Amino acid sequence: MKKLTYLTVFIAGILLGTLLSYFTLQKIIASRGGMGMHGFIDKAHTILNQPEVMDLLVCSKLAMSNDEKIDNMRLNLTLNEQLEPIDNGEMRALFVLIYVKGYAFGVADSIADKQAAFGQYRCSNRYPWLLKRGE
């Protein structure tokens, strides 16, 4: 009978500890803004469908793949301006930018002839500032 009591108390303690830690962690995550990503998928989908963002990122990756130096500062400033409307103060724009950059870079990496694609996207005409000259 003594073993059954110890086993019952042990299992009840594990269950109580699990529930307590779950609720505590949920409060910590919520207080740090981790649950503020509501609508992330919708925002990311909206940005993925904006050719001005996607084409710029694809052009930048194609240029880097062709061993060109790009103006990263101007690229990031341009992207920040375009993503500013979705910024809710909880770094949502940064997370969307990371996701979209990864997607666009994957698209650019999947292109076999990167030099031809750079021309087909008209990257030099559309983004003359993208390539650094003479550095």
N, C-alpha and C positions, 0 to 999 in steps of 0.2 A: 504494500500500500504506500510505503514511503517513496519508492521509486516512481510510482504513478503521480504522486503529488509533485515531486521534483520535476518530472517531465512536463506536467501541466503548467507549472509556474515558468519553466524554461521557455516553452512554446508561447505562452501568453506574453512573456517579456520580449521575445523576438518580434512578435506581431505588434506589440505596443511601440517598441523601438523603431520598427520599420515605418509605422504610421506617423510617428512623431518626426522622424527624419524626412519623410516625404513632404509633410506640410511645412516644415522648416525650410527645406530647400526651395519649395515653391515660393515662399515668401521672399527668400533671398534673391531668387531669379527675377521675380516680379519687381523687387525694389531696385534692382540694377538695370532695369529697362530691357531685359532679355525677352520679355513677352511683348515688346512694342513693335514687333515685326508684322503686325496684322496688315494684310494687304500686300505683302512683299511680292507674291507671285503675280498679282495683277499689275503692280508697278513695273516689275521686271519685264513682263510681257508687253506692256505699253512701250517701254524703252527699246525692246528688241524690234518693235515694229516701226521705229523712227529711223528712216534711212540716214538722216544727218548724223546720228550717233553711230550707227552700225558701220556705215561706209567710212567714216573717219577712223574708227578703230581698225577696220580691215585694212585700210590704206596704211595706217601706221605700222601694223604688223608686217604687211607686205614689204614696206620700206626697210624695216629692220631685218627681214629675211634676206633682202638683197644687199645686206651689209651697208646700209645707209644710216647716217646719224640723223635722228629726228629731234625736234624741239619739244622735249618732254614737258617743259614748264608751260608752254603755250597750249599743248595738247590737253594737259590736266586742267588748265584754266577754262578752256573751251568746254570741256566735258562738265566741269563743275557748274558753269553757267547754264548748260542745257539740263542738268539734273537738279538744279536748285528748286524748281517747283514741287518736287516730290520730297524734299527734305522736311522731316517732321521734328527735327531736333534730337532724334534718337539714332543718328548715324544711318538712317535708312538709305540715304542717297549713296553713301560709301559702300554699303553692302550690295546695293543694286549695281553700282559701278563695277565692283569686283566680279559679280556674277556675269554682267554683260561683257566685260572685258575678256573674261575667260571664254565665253561663247564666241565672241567675234574673233579672238585669236585662234580658236579651234577651226573656225570657218576658213580663216586665212591660211592656216597650216595645212588644211586639206586640199588646197589648190596646188596642182602639180607645177604649172609654169607661173611662178610668182612675178617674174619680170613682165610677162604679157598681161597678167591680171592687173598689175599696177597701171598699165596703160589703158586697159579696158575700163577700169574704174575711174579713169581720168583724174587720178589722184594729184598729179602735178598741176592741173588746171583748177581743180576744185579747192585744193588746199596748198597753195603755193608756199605758205609759211611752214609747212610740215617738215621739210628737209632742211637741215642746217647746212649752210653754204660755207665752204672754205675753213672749216675748223678741224 
